[in-house]
């Protein structure tokens, strides 16, 4: 072989792993890698800010179960990208962040934009390292793929010293890395079947990463055989068809009180991939710690997660693929003692979600959701960031298929727009709808330029109520009437989108949304619908005034 620069060796290693796309903000610290990408087979998406680039890479990892690739420059580039790394960590998403680094001989002098990335990312990423010599590039990138995909998936950070990238070596690229899949033992599955046969009121919760359509289908068949009610953890709703008679609802924010009761009363709780962290556990109040107060079977790919918070009666270290494959061999008892409970749970879900409530103002988010429920194909991809607006999507949209939801369990604002761009680039033939609030979108709004440059024909549904709505909601609950630091004076978002060459319109009334959405879809361009929502319509359950009055009356 001929000697190649470290930059070209990085690109060769990514090609050998089948990397489908690189998301980046360019920097002089890794020019040699950019030069290697010039002749490579990997498309490059040029983003506007490193946080957006990292979120796009994270969304790619969610969709593919292979590491999404992000490249940023040193110092400020790396600190900006940290938001996406944190999402990947909390959401169990495989991702690799490459950071251009200062020359090796300059370390320890507080050189221009110098950062110790092992210290900076050491508690967020699964593994952080700096590649010292070009001959170790294949080894380090191979390891990065293994670490990112194994056990509980997550982010890896690799720093690339600038002088190392221009040095040469004649090493071969690494072989393709296959993720290690954990499988349960036969005795564990026999134990699970005995527990199911002895149960009177079991309940299943799905969550985590590493799922495929095949794994989702196997869980559905398992639920049908055993007539089990199934709930999905926070922002993992796509793991079970919402129209299926065994679906009980999502266990997240704004949860159905009847669903809370069902989980509390379960005498056997089967968590598959889920961790029951703060949000799904209702601030760690749904189950006891460490004794959950019920028979708990916890299935998770990461051994470190089993028993971390809750003491399981049966702990199974296995990924979604391996465990659901083993479920195929389980058979229900001759007499199912909990027969009919799944039907009742689904009826409660339908009652909770069928008819959205009326809220103040001319624009009804309930009407928006009703239209989308009828207009969108089952394979439409829905994305969102963080904010009260997302409650409408989570509660009233019907997810029918795996691979149709991109949302951060970390609750990171700004995620919906970058995730939607990544989704449209991955699935150009599918409708991709980004839900965003006026505060949320302004965290990554510059990525509208990325959508326009890439021709990613996403449809952004921007819900504008002139405030940081979630914070204002909590403010009114805790400090009623004392509004501070939550008001937003916003631009004309539709005009801004048109400045990027996008299709855009402003929606003030419910009746105008449907035609505006159809026009946006027909435009074939990236599109933005600016929805002007009455500030009083803060949640589906209560207005701002009602929250304030309730807090004052309880003061």
Helices and strands as residue ranges (DSSP letters): E 4-5, H 6-16, E 21-24, G 28-30, H 31-38, E 43-46, H 50-64, E 68-72, H 76-90, E 95-101, G 104-106, H 117-121, E 127-131, G 134-136, H 137-149, E 155-161, H 162-166, E 168-169, H 186-198, E 202-206, H 213-226, E 230-233, G 237-239, E 247-251, H 257-265, E 268-272, E 295-300, G 303-305, E 314-317, H 320-327, H 341-353, H 365-375, E 381-384, H 389-396, E 405-407, H 415-426, E 432-437, H 438-441, G 445-447, H 448-454, E 459-464, H 469-478, H 493-499, E 503-507, H 510-523, E 527-532, H 544-554
